[in-house]
Amino acid sequence: MWSSGLIKNQISFPMKKHTIASFMLGAFCLTASAHKTVEGSLFFDNWSVGLNVGGVTTLNPDYPFWKSTRAMTGVEVTKMITPIFGLTGEAAFSFNSCKNYNTVGHNAVNLLGRFNLMNAFGGYTGTPRFFEVEAVAGVGWLHAFMGHQDGESSLTSKFGLQFNLNLPKGWSVGIKPAVQFDMTGNVSAFATESGNFHRSPAFDADNASFELSAGVTYHFKNSNGTHSFVNARLYNQSEIDRLNARINDLRQQIGDRDQKLKESARRQRDLQNKLNESRNQHPIPKE
């Protein structure tokens, strides 16, 4: 989200046609690598909203890194689809970052894929870890404001990491470094009056910006009563209760039958004893 200056040492990497396909394949593979089954969630489950503040500066070597830093802020809305993968919509604004008299120099809107690396490689534990690392990547739209003119817009791509601390009651805080590329160079060329346009999208280091922000996020409560995914119980508790009741009933029946058998055995012993006593008695002689 930055306007770079005159380009002297351009480092350009043409964007391949398979970039988006590779991105989607990677998302699928990471999502499929979950080690445990989680309970199904409703559409309005696992949503969060965040507020970010920080600074942004150009990566163009023709401009001083620290002196070119400007303030930025932004809001984001995230929907986690699995404990590993989610989608984030982001709107960000930088201030006094363009050669104009506007307070807001640039506005960026991004759609980002979010990958929880801890859950991808360590498995989901049923609750969020206290410390988590996420990778984000996606595409967006960047607009530079230029006084009373219409300004200029560009296609952008963004790549970054997020280091999050998960707090009680659905809150989390994080540090978020990221790099954003002005893929077509329209905004950079327009803002600096240079001619560094690209006929096709390209990763141009001179048309890139680095941003570092801190953010606070609230995760809304889900239908399961928590603020996150929960591991599924792979059984039906009511069915388990019914089976336990049946087992207890059978145990009671077996106990009753055992008692009856014991009683029958006792009676048999008594009868046998009486029979033996009768056989052992001497006959009474007749007078």
Secondary structure, DSSP 4 states (H G I P E B T S, - for coil): -------SS--EEEPPTTHHHHHHHHHHHHHHT-SS-B----TTSSEEEEEEEEEEEE--TTS-TTTT-EEEEEEEEEEESSSSEEEEEEEEEEES-SSSS-SEEEEEEEEEEEEEHHHHHH---SS--SEEEEEEEEEEEEEEEETTEEEEEEEEEEEEEEEEEE-GGGEEEEEEEEEEEESS-HHHHHHHT-----SS-EEEGGGEEEEEEEEEEEEPP-TTSSSS--B--SS-HHHHHHHHHHHHHHHHHHHHHHHHHHHHHHHHHHHHHHHHHHHHSPPPPP-
